């Protein structure tokens, strides 16, 4: 009997060892403009938007792995956010990709081109790789856009259908069939990497679709709207329409996970789910360094390696995804990567604060819409976020944070259709138009959304979770302001941020900014 037990243990040990050596698959689900909207992110201590939605697929990933409660983007703008994710570098070290569209850059030597993305390294190391939907301009492997229109125009497509529930199921089936085709194409049974990047959460979506398609009552958000927004029906409806797109995203995730489960691949698949920044077309959202624009979801599971049911308080930047994937797949990380792998946290088995050194993140922005200001200038800002404070430094406080007004006589309908007419760094939306046409009724909220900001913003998060009371000039916070500013500037200098090294004007001149540049007409 003893010999049998010993033999069995040896066999089990060998089996575990063999499984441990199998390189994991990686499913990376990265939604455009999806911030921190899933029912698993409800805060029992503070009413919020997540109170009115149920996201069973996203919640299941969180429960089967780790929920990161302090995840932030490197920059709350599509291209720089994604550049940081794929290279493992702060956005400001990503050359032309520090801007959304740096069309002035032309053929100048771009440091970004020498930074391999993690999917390129996966291809080089034998992975079967596919990018579906919106990804980055550093794609490796194959690219697929099959069924892009119905998936990425979810509310528009479903709203136009006679049988809306049937149309939802059809679109979800497209998500799964695309994934199935990719998996079936893996003839050599390689480990795989699949990037799923829909952009249905990007504006515009169909007005009223939150209620019509998902049963979300706009006024169920009464009392749950952040303090920097008018708590009125028009804004609530705009928000539930967006939340409807989050529910569609949840349905898409469910299709991918169920396909993995049906093939027996789920246990050895590293699943990473996040988005590139916060809600679009909203004050303090996309393009802003406040939490509403820069704090995002991050859910990670890997049943074979990661103990489930944990919530982690460590501060993480999404640029940490690149070294995490490389460590999980046992691929050497390039020397340039400044980000830190999350694998020590994932495999620790612990919740709460795991790594004491992860007590802050750095966030920033330069230019989003190239034509947002008449001289094509960026709006340079950097932020330090800790558990207690948010410090923002606006390096050019004389510039308009959301851009200039180009057509003061445009109608509300024109502004709803064209964000470039005024404050172009905020996407066109019913909320934006409401604030612009009701500025006399909501002067303080209008100022928060659009007008010039001071050089320093400091928010005490314990007293002011919505970050509306700037205490930077309050003598009570003078020492805190100095300590946080010194810490921010030192870290920016140590990591080679062009905004603070040399004369600090690198991002204000060619090849990044050329005031005489005229963009080619859109085709």
C-alpha positions as CSV (number, residue, x, y, z in Angstrom):
1,X,0.0,0.0,0.0
2,X,2.9,2.4,0.9
3,X,4.5,1.7,-2.5
4,X,1.2,2.4,-4.3
5,X,0.8,5.7,-2.5
6,X,4.4,6.7,-3.2
7,X,4.1,5.7,-6.9
8,X,0.8,7.6,-7.2
9,X,2.4,10.8,-5.7
10,X,5.3,10.5,-8.1
11,X,2.9,10.2,-11.0
12,X,0.8,13.2,-9.8
13,X,4.0,15.2,-9.3
14,X,5.1,14.4,-12.8
15,X,1.7,15.4,-14.2
16,X,1.7,18.7,-12.3
17,X,5.2,19.4,-13.4
18,X,4.3,18.7,-17.0
19,X,1.3,20.9,-16.9
20,X,3.3,23.7,-15.2
21,X,5.6,23.7,-18.2
22,X,2.9,24.0,-20.7
23,X,3.0,27.6,-21.9
24,X,-0.3,29.4,-21.2
25,X,-2.7,30.8,-23.7
26,X,-3.5,34.4,-23.4
27,X,-6.9,36.0,-24.0
28,X,-6.6,39.8,-23.8
29,X,-10.0,41.6,-23.9
30,X,-9.5,45.4,-24.2
31,X,-12.5,47.5,-24.8
32,X,-12.4,51.0,-26.2
33,X,-13.6,53.7,-23.8
34,X,-14.8,51.3,-21.2
35,X,-13.8,52.5,-17.8
36,X,-14.8,50.8,-14.5
37,X,-18.3,49.6,-15.2
38,X,-19.1,46.2,-13.9
39,X,-21.3,45.1,-11.1
40,X,-18.2,43.6,-9.3
41,X,-17.0,47.2,-8.9
42,X,-20.0,48.4,-6.9
43,X,-19.0,50.4,-3.9
44,X,-21.2,49.7,-0.9
45,X,-20.0,52.9,0.7
46,X,-20.8,55.2,-2.2
47,X,-23.8,55.1,-4.6
48,X,-22.6,54.9,-8.2
49,X,-23.4,53.9,-11.8
50,X,-22.5,50.3,-11.2
51,X,-25.5,50.0,-8.8
52,X,-27.9,49.6,-11.8
53,X,-26.2,47.0,-13.9
54,X,-25.4,43.3,-13.7
55,X,-22.4,41.9,-15.5
56,X,-22.3,38.2,-14.8
57,X,-19.5,37.3,-17.2
58,X,-17.1,40.0,-16.0
59,X,-18.0,39.3,-12.4
60,X,-17.2,35.6,-12.9
61,X,-13.7,36.4,-14.2
62,X,-13.1,38.6,-11.2
63,X,-14.3,35.9,-8.8
64,X,-12.2,33.2,-10.6
65,X,-9.1,35.3,-10.3
66,X,-8.1,38.8,-9.1
67,X,-10.0,42.1,-9.1
68,X,-7.6,45.0,-9.1
69,X,-9.3,48.0,-7.3
70,X,-6.6,50.6,-8.2
71,X,-5.9,50.1,-11.9
72,X,-5.1,53.2,-14.0
73,X,-4.1,53.9,-17.5
74,X,-0.9,55.6,-18.4
75,X,-2.8,58.2,-20.4
76,X,-6.6,58.6,-20.8
77,X,-6.4,58.8,-24.6
78,X,-6.7,55.9,-27.1
79,X,-3.3,55.8,-28.8
80,X,-1.0,56.7,-25.9
81,X,-2.9,54.4,-23.5
82,X,-2.5,51.5,-25.9
83,X,1.1,52.3,-26.7
84,X,1.9,52.1,-23.0
85,X,0.1,48.8,-22.7
86,X,1.9,47.0,-25.5
87,X,5.4,48.4,-24.8
88,X,5.4,48.4,-21.0
89,X,6.5,52.0,-21.1
90,X,5.0,55.2,-19.8
91,X,3.1,56.9,-22.6
92,X,5.6,59.8,-22.7
93,X,8.4,57.4,-23.7
94,X,6.4,56.1,-26.7
95,X,7.6,58.7,-29.3
96,X,4.8,59.8,-31.7
97,X,2.4,57.6,-29.9
98,X,2.4,59.9,-26.9
99,X,-0.2,61.8,-29.0
100,X,-3.5,60.4,-30.4
101,X,-2.6,61.2,-34.0
102,X,0.8,62.8,-34.4
103,X,0.4,63.3,-38.2
104,X,3.1,66.0,-38.2
105,X,5.7,63.4,-37.3
106,X,5.9,62.1,-40.9
107,X,9.1,60.2,-41.6
108,X,11.1,61.5,-38.7
109,X,12.9,58.8,-36.7
110,X,10.4,57.6,-34.2
111,X,11.6,56.1,-30.9
112,X,8.3,54.1,-30.8
113,X,9.3,52.0,-33.8
114,X,12.2,50.5,-31.9
115,X,10.0,49.4,-28.9
116,X,8.7,45.9,-29.6
117,X,5.2,45.2,-28.4
118,X,4.5,42.1,-26.3
119,X,2.4,40.5,-29.1
120,X,5.4,40.8,-31.5
121,X,7.5,39.0,-29.0
122,X,4.8,36.3,-28.6
123,X,4.9,35.7,-32.4
124,X,8.7,35.5,-32.3
125,X,8.4,32.9,-29.7
126,X,6.0,30.6,-31.5
127,X,2.6,31.8,-30.4
128,X,-0.5,31.7,-32.7
129,X,-1.6,35.3,-32.6
130,X,-4.6,37.3,-33.7
131,X,-5.8,40.8,-33.1
132,X,-9.5,41.4,-33.6
133,X,-11.0,44.9,-33.8
134,X,-9.3,48.0,-32.4
135,X,-5.9,47.2,-31.2
136,X,-2.7,49.2,-31.8
137,X,-0.5,50.1,-34.8
138,X,2.1,47.6,-33.5
139,X,0.1,44.5,-34.3
140,X,1.8,41.2,-34.9
141,X,0.4,38.0,-36.2
142,X,-2.9,38.2,-38.0
143,X,-5.5,40.9,-38.0
144,X,-9.3,40.2,-38.2
145,X,-12.2,42.6,-38.7
146,X,-14.9,40.0,-39.6
147,X,-18.3,41.2,-38.4
148,X,-16.7,44.4,-37.1
149,X,-19.7,46.6,-38.0
150,X,-22.5,44.8,-36.1
151,X,-20.2,44.1,-33.1
152,X,-18.8,47.6,-32.8
153,X,-22.0,49.3,-33.6
154,X,-24.0,47.2,-31.2
155,X,-26.8,49.6,-30.1
156,X,-27.3,51.0,-33.6
157,X,-27.5,47.5,-35.2
158,X,-29.9,46.1,-32.5
159,X,-32.0,49.2,-32.3
160,X,-32.7,48.9,-36.1
161,X,-33.8,45.3,-35.8
162,X,-37.4,44.1,-35.6
163,X,-36.5,41.3,-33.2
164,X,-34.0,42.9,-30.9
165,X,-33.3,39.9,-28.7
166,X,-32.6,37.8,-31.8
167,X,-30.2,40.4,-33.1
168,X,-28.3,40.5,-29.9
169,X,-27.8,36.8,-30.0
170,X,-26.7,37.0,-33.6
171,X,-24.1,39.6,-32.8
172,X,-22.9,37.5,-29.8
173,X,-22.6,34.5,-32.1
174,X,-20.4,36.5,-34.4
175,X,-18.0,37.2,-31.5
176,X,-17.8,33.5,-30.8
177,X,-17.5,32.4,-34.5
178,X,-14.6,34.7,-35.0
179,X,-12.9,33.2,-32.0
180,X,-13.7,29.7,-33.1
181,X,-12.2,30.3,-36.6
182,X,-9.0,31.6,-35.0
183,X,-8.7,28.6,-32.7
184,X,-9.5,26.1,-35.5
185,X,-6.8,27.7,-37.6
186,X,-4.2,26.7,-35.0
187,X,-3.1,23.6,-37.0
188,X,0.2,23.2,-35.1
189,X,-1.5,23.3,-31.7
190,X,0.6,26.3,-30.6
191,X,-0.2,28.3,-27.5
192,X,-2.3,31.2,-28.6
193,X,-2.8,34.9,-28.0
194,X,-6.1,36.5,-28.9
195,X,-6.6,40.3,-28.6
196,X,-10.3,41.1,-28.6
197,X,-10.9,44.8,-29.1
198,X,-14.4,46.0,-29.8
199,X,-15.3,49.7,-29.7
200,X,-19.0,49.7,-29.2
201,X,-18.5,51.8,-26.0
202,X,-17.0,54.6,-28.1
203,X,-19.4,57.3,-29.1
204,X,-21.8,57.6,-30.8
205,X,-24.3,55.0,-29.5
206,X,-28.1,55.1,-30.0
207,X,-30.0,57.6,-27.8
208,X,-32.4,55.8,-25.6
209,X,-30.8,52.4,-26.2
210,X,-30.0,51.8,-22.5
211,X,-33.7,51.6,-21.7
212,X,-35.0,50.2,-25.0
213,X,-32.4,47.4,-25.3
214,X,-31.5,46.6,-21.7
215,X,-34.3,48.0,-19.5
216,X,-32.1,50.5,-17.8
217,X,-34.3,53.3,-16.4
218,X,-32.4,56.7,-16.7
219,X,-33.9,58.0,-13.5
220,X,-32.7,54.9,-11.6
221,X,-29.4,56.9,-11.5
222,X,-30.9,59.7,-9.6
223,X,-28.6,60.4,-6.6
224,X,-25.9,58.3,-8.1
225,X,-24.4,60.7,-10.6
226,X,-20.9,62.1,-9.8
227,X,-20.9,65.6,-8.3
228,X,-19.2,67.2,-11.3
229,X,-22.3,66.4,-13.5
230,X,-25.8,67.8,-13.4
231,X,-28.1,65.1,-11.9
232,X,-30.8,65.6,-14.5
233,X,-32.7,63.2,-16.8
234,X,-30.7,64.1,-20.0
235,X,-27.4,63.2,-18.4
236,X,-28.8,60.1,-16.7
237,X,-30.2,58.9,-20.0
238,X,-26.8,59.5,-21.7
239,X,-25.1,57.4,-18.9
240,X,-27.5,54.5,-19.1
241,X,-27.1,54.4,-22.8
242,X,-23.3,54.0,-22.2
243,X,-24.0,51.4,-19.5
244,X,-26.0,49.4,-22.1
245,X,-22.8,49.1,-24.1
246,X,-21.0,47.8,-21.0
247,X,-23.7,45.1,-20.8
248,X,-23.2,44.3,-24.5
249,X,-19.4,44.0,-23.7
250,X,-20.3,41.6,-20.9
251,X,-22.2,39.4,-23.3
252,X,-19.3,39.3,-25.7
253,X,-16.9,38.3,-22.9
254,X,-19.3,35.4,-22.0
255,X,-19.0,34.0,-25.6
256,X,-15.2,34.0,-25.5
257,X,-15.1,32.3,-22.0
258,X,-17.7,29.7,-22.9
259,X,-15.7,28.8,-26.0
260,X,-12.6,28.3,-24.0
261,X,-14.5,26.2,-21.5
262,X,-16.0,24.0,-24.2
263,X,-12.6,23.2,-25.6
264,X,-11.0,22.5,-22.2
265,X,-8.6,25.5,-22.6
266,X,-9.9,27.8,-19.9
267,X,-7.7,26.5,-17.0
268,X,-4.4,27.2,-18.8
269,X,-5.5,30.5,-20.3
270,X,-4.4,33.8,-18.8
271,X,-7.5,36.0,-19.2
272,X,-6.9,39.8,-18.9
273,X,-9.8,42.2,-19.2
274,X,-9.6,46.0,-19.2
275,X,-10.2,49.2,-21.2
276,X,-8.2,52.1,-22.5
277,X,-9.7,54.9,-20.4
278,X,-12.9,56.3,-18.9
279,X,-16.3,57.4,-20.2
280,X,-16.2,59.5,-23.4
281,X,-18.1,62.7,-24.0
282,X,-18.2,63.5,-20.3
283,X,-16.5,66.1,-18.0
284,X,-13.7,64.5,-16.1
285,X,-13.9,61.5,-18.4
286,X,-11.8,60.5,-21.4
287,X,-8.8,62.9,-21.8
288,X,-8.8,63.8,-18.0
289,X,-6.5,62.7,-15.3
290,X,-9.2,62.5,-12.7
291,X,-10.4,59.1,-11.7
292,X,-13.5,59.2,-13.9
293,X,-11.2,59.4,-16.9
294,X,-8.2,57.4,-15.9
295,X,-9.3,54.7,-13.4
296,X,-10.3,51.5,-15.1
297,X,-11.3,47.9,-14.6
298,X,-8.7,45.2,-14.4
299,X,-9.8,41.6,-14.0
300,X,-7.3,38.8,-14.4
301,X,-7.8,35.0,-14.1
302,X,-5.6,32.0,-14.7
303,X,-7.2,28.9,-13.0
304,X,-4.0,26.8,-13.2
305,X,-1.9,29.4,-11.5
306,X,-3.9,32.1,-9.8
307,X,-5.8,31.6,-6.6
308,X,-9.4,32.8,-7.1
309,X,-11.6,35.2,-5.1
310,X,-9.2,38.0,-4.4
311,X,-9.3,41.8,-4.4
312,X,-6.0,43.6,-4.5
313,X,-5.4,47.2,-3.4
314,X,-2.0,47.7,-5.0
315,X,-1.8,50.5,-7.5
316,X,-1.1,49.3,-11.0
317,X,-0.7,50.9,-14.3
318,X,-1.9,49.2,-17.4
319,X,1.6,49.4,-18.8
320,X,2.3,46.5,-16.3
321,X,0.3,44.2,-18.6
322,X,3.2,43.8,-21.1
323,X,5.8,42.4,-18.6
324,X,3.1,40.4,-16.9
325,X,2.3,38.5,-20.2
326,X,6.0,38.0,-20.9
327,X,6.7,36.6,-17.5
328,X,3.7,34.3,-17.6
329,X,4.8,33.0,-21.0
330,X,8.4,32.8,-19.9
331,X,9.7,35.2,-22.6
332,X,12.5,37.5,-21.8
333,X,11.4,41.1,-21.3
334,X,13.3,43.8,-23.3
335,X,15.5,46.1,-21.4
336,X,13.5,49.1,-22.2
337,X,10.4,48.1,-20.2
338,X,10.0,50.3,-17.2
339,X,6.7,48.6,-16.1
340,X,6.6,45.9,-13.5
341,X,5.1,42.5,-13.9
342,X,2.0,41.7,-11.9
343,X,2.9,38.0,-11.6
344,X,4.2,38.3,-8.1
345,X,0.8,39.7,-7.0
346,X,-1.2,37.1,-9.1
347,X,0.7,34.2,-7.6
348,X,0.9,35.5,-4.1
349,X,-2.5,34.1,-3.0
350,X,-3.0,37.3,-1.1
351,X,-5.6,40.1,-1.1
352,X,-5.4,43.7,0.0
353,X,-2.1,45.4,-0.3
354,X,0.4,42.8,-1.5
355,X,3.4,44.9,-2.5
356,X,3.9,47.9,-0.2
357,X,5.9,49.7,-2.9
358,X,2.9,49.8,-5.2
359,X,1.4,52.8,-3.4
360,X,0.9,55.2,-6.3
361,X,0.6,55.6,-10.1
362,X,1.7,58.2,-12.5
363,X,-0.8,59.4,-15.2
364,X,-0.5,62.0,-17.9
365,X,-1.6,63.5,-21.2
366,X,-0.3,65.6,-24.0
367,X,-2.5,66.0,-27.1
368,X,-5.7,64.2,-28.0
369,X,-7.4,65.8,-30.9
370,X,-4.7,67.5,-33.1
371,X,-7.0,70.4,-34.0
372,X,-8.3,71.0,-30.5
373,X,-6.3,74.2,-30.2
374,X,-5.7,76.7,-33.0
375,X,-1.9,76.2,-32.8
376,X,-2.2,72.4,-32.5
377,X,-0.6,72.7,-29.1
378,X,-1.1,69.9,-26.5
379,X,-2.5,70.2,-23.0
380,X,0.4,68.8,-21.0
381,X,-0.5,67.4,-17.6
382,X,0.9,64.8,-15.2
383,X,-0.7,63.3,-12.1
384,X,0.3,61.4,-9.1
385,X,-2.5,59.2,-7.6
386,X,-2.1,57.7,-4.1
387,X,-4.7,56.1,-1.8
388,X,-5.3,59.5,-0.1
389,X,-4.7,62.2,-2.8
390,X,-4.8,63.0,-6.4
391,X,-2.3,65.6,-7.5
392,X,-2.4,67.1,-11.0
393,X,0.1,69.4,-12.5
394,X,-1.1,71.3,-15.6
395,X,2.1,72.6,-17.2
396,X,0.4,75.1,-19.5
397,X,-2.5,76.4,-17.4
398,X,-3.2,79.2,-19.9
399,X,-4.4,76.6,-22.5
400,X,-7.9,75.3,-22.7
401,X,-8.0,71.8,-21.2
402,X,-10.7,70.5,-23.6
403,X,-9.7,72.8,-26.5
404,X,-10.9,76.0,-28.1
405,X,-14.3,77.1,-29.3
406,X,-14.2,77.3,-33.1
407,X,-17.9,78.0,-33.9
408,X,-19.7,79.9,-31.2
409,X,-22.8,80.2,-33.3
410,X,-23.4,76.5,-34.0
411,X,-26.7,75.0,-32.9
412,X,-27.1,72.3,-30.3
413,X,-27.8,69.7,-33.0
414,X,-24.6,70.7,-34.8
415,X,-22.6,70.3,-31.6
416,X,-24.2,66.9,-31.0
417,X,-23.0,65.7,-34.4
418,X,-19.5,67.4,-34.5
419,X,-17.2,67.5,-31.5
420,X,-14.7,69.7,-33.4
421,X,-16.9,72.8,-33.2
422,X,-16.1,73.5,-29.6
423,X,-14.0,71.8,-26.9
424,X,-12.9,69.1,-29.3
425,X,-11.1,67.0,-26.7
426,X,-14.5,66.1,-25.3
427,X,-16.5,63.8,-27.6
428,X,-19.9,65.0,-28.8
429,X,-22.6,63.9,-26.5
430,X,-26.0,64.9,-25.0
431,X,-24.2,65.7,-21.7
432,X,-21.7,68.0,-23.4
433,X,-24.5,69.8,-25.3
434,X,-26.6,70.1,-22.1
435,X,-23.8,71.8,-20.2
436,X,-23.0,74.1,-23.1
437,X,-26.7,75.2,-23.5
438,X,-27.4,75.4,-19.8
439,X,-24.2,77.1,-18.6
440,X,-26.1,79.9,-16.8
441,X,-28.0,77.3,-14.7
442,X,-24.9,75.2,-13.9
443,X,-21.9,77.7,-14.0
444,X,-19.7,75.8,-11.6
445,X,-20.2,72.5,-13.5
446,X,-19.6,74.2,-16.8
447,X,-16.3,75.6,-15.5
448,X,-15.2,72.2,-14.2
449,X,-15.9,70.8,-17.7
450,X,-14.5,73.4,-20.0
451,X,-12.6,76.4,-18.6
452,X,-9.0,77.0,-17.7
453,X,-7.5,75.1,-14.8
454,X,-4.8,76.2,-12.3
455,X,-1.3,74.8,-12.5
456,X,-1.9,72.6,-9.5
457,X,-5.0,70.5,-8.6
458,X,-5.0,68.6,-5.3
459,X,-7.9,66.5,-4.1
460,X,-8.3,65.0,-0.7
461,X,-10.0,61.7,-1.6
462,X,-11.3,60.8,1.9
463,X,-13.2,64.1,2.0
464,X,-13.9,64.5,-1.7
465,X,-14.1,61.2,-3.6
466,X,-15.6,62.9,-6.7
467,X,-12.6,65.3,-6.9
468,X,-14.4,68.6,-7.2
469,X,-12.8,70.7,-4.4
470,X,-9.3,71.7,-5.3
471,X,-7.3,72.3,-2.1
472,X,-4.0,73.1,-3.7
473,X,-4.2,76.7,-2.4
474,X,-5.4,75.7,1.1
475,X,-2.6,76.4,3.7
476,X,-3.7,73.2,5.5
477,X,-2.4,71.2,2.5
478,X,0.7,73.2,1.7
479,X,3.1,70.5,3.0
480,X,1.2,67.7,1.3
481,X,1.3,69.6,-2.0
482,X,5.0,70.1,-1.8
483,X,5.7,66.4,-0.9
484,X,3.5,65.1,-3.7
485,X,4.9,67.6,-6.2
486,X,8.5,66.7,-5.4
487,X,7.6,63.0,-5.7
488,X,5.9,63.4,-9.0
489,X,8.6,65.5,-10.6
490,X,11.4,63.3,-9.3
491,X,9.8,60.2,-10.8
492,X,9.1,62.0,-14.2
493,X,12.8,63.0,-14.4
494,X,14.0,59.5,-13.4
495,X,11.9,57.9,-16.1
496,X,12.9,60.4,-18.8
497,X,9.7,62.3,-19.4
498,X,10.5,64.9,-22.2
499,X,8.0,67.3,-20.6
500,X,10.4,67.8,-17.6
501,X,13.9,67.1,-19.0
502,X,16.0,69.5,-21.0
503,X,14.0,72.7,-21.6
504,X,10.7,70.8,-21.3
505,X,9.4,71.9,-24.7
506,X,10.1,68.7,-26.7
507,X,6.4,68.0,-27.1
508,X,5.6,71.6,-28.1
509,X,7.7,71.7,-31.2
510,X,8.5,69.7,-34.4
511,X,8.3,66.8,-35.1
512,X,5.4,66.6,-32.5
513,X,3.7,69.9,-33.1
514,X,3.8,72.0,-36.2
515,X,1.3,74.9,-36.1
516,X,1.5,75.3,-39.9
517,X,0.4,71.6,-40.5
518,X,-2.8,71.2,-42.3
519,X,-4.4,67.8,-42.0
520,X,-5.4,66.1,-45.3
521,X,-9.1,66.1,-45.9
522,X,-11.0,63.0,-44.7
523,X,-11.9,60.6,-47.4
